[in-house]
Amino acid sequence: MKAMKKLLGNVRGAAAVELALILGLMVVGLLASVGNLGSEVQSSYNDTATKVADATAQAAN
């Protein structure tokens, strides 16, 4: 964290704008990745729940 503060403290003008753009793109990429990961995890849990319900129904018969 200290290194990031030191880096941010040493930039001025155009360099600060470039750094802000890079950080913004990183945040957008991170949010997209986390959103996709959430969808994949939800799909996995739903598939597992369906398989457990089917197995339970077959065992009851």
Residue pairs with C-beta under 8 A, 6 or more apart in sequence:
7 19
8 16
8 19
11 19
